[in-house]
Amino acid sequence: MTNHQNKILIADDDVISIAILTDILSPLYTIHVAKNGADALKFAKQLQPDVIILDVVMPDVNGFQVIRLLKEAEDTKDIPVIFITSMTLPQEEEKGFVLGAADYIHKPFSKSLIKLRVRNQVQIVNQMRLIQQYSMTDALTNTANRRHFNSCLSKEWQRSMRDSAPISILIMDIDDFKAINDKYGHLTGDAVLQNIAQKIKLCVKRPMDLIARWGGEEFATLLPGTTLNGAILVAEDILKTVREAASGPDGLSDIRVTLSIGVNTIVPAKESQEAQVFDFIHMADNALYKAKKTGKNKVCISEDLMKVP
């Protein structure tokens, strides 16, 4: 991730300090400004900046109060805060670090020091983000892994319960995949998995939808806010796209595969979440099994799903 993609929130009531900091940092980062503590809290939540530069002394809500509230909120607790202040007492600096400050800069500040202190925090943020991305991604297919899928399912389930909205899942299995591995070898099999993942991505286009490698030659797709009919349309599109295109690596364009797909949709109830989620996945898995047993290369749903709007 390059520097210009990182966002910095400057929270200071001194217009001169804001102007100087903006002049120093704007060539490197996207700068946002809050001129009081209340706005700092609001903008931190809305913008999710990568680093906050926070003045200690502000008229309404001071910097110590702001950082306390930032660290108490789930969506802002991990944003690094650099205090900037004219106060030089050691106990004041200690108080800031106890509250969770990542660094301290004293006024008057130098241009080079500001750049270095901010750069250090941005690099840490970017490294942590990269590690997190790797931990959520299946390395072979560059789709989400099972753990990330489960995490997103939990969040979307809560949203669906709150909004009384449908949520759908597709579980997909490559038909006769073992025969490809046996005939062409596992490297070719890996290439087929990568190509299938790309074809699924062509059909699953909304930002809120999630594609994951479910395990082996299986993939899953989470479709928040999607009815049963909508989920079937997506599944049929995936089925058609995979069936009509070659899936082998370069030089093996004769390899063509099909999918079997199980579909499930539910409007979550507000009780027994764990059991409901288990049944939600289990029913999709049963629908996939039904597709396999009744000829493959098809989309199937459970009889129970016909009750879902």
Buried (B, 14 or more C-beta within 10 A) or exposed (E): BEBEEBBBBBBBBBEEBBEBBBEBBEEBBBBBBBBBBBBBBEBBEEBEBBBBBBBBEBEEBBBBBBBEBBBEEEEBEEBBBBBBBEBEEEEBBEBBEEBBBBBBBEBEBEEEEBBEBBBBBBEBBBEEEEEEEEEBBBEEBEBBBBEBBBBBBEEBBEBBBEEEBBBBBBBBBBBEBEEBBEEBEEEBBBBBBBBBBBBBBEBBEEEEBBBBBBEEBBBBBBBBBBBBEBBBBBBBBBBEBBBEBEBBBEEBEEBEBBBBBBBBBBBBEEEEBEEBBEBBBEBBBBBBBBBBEEEBBBBBBBEEBEEBE
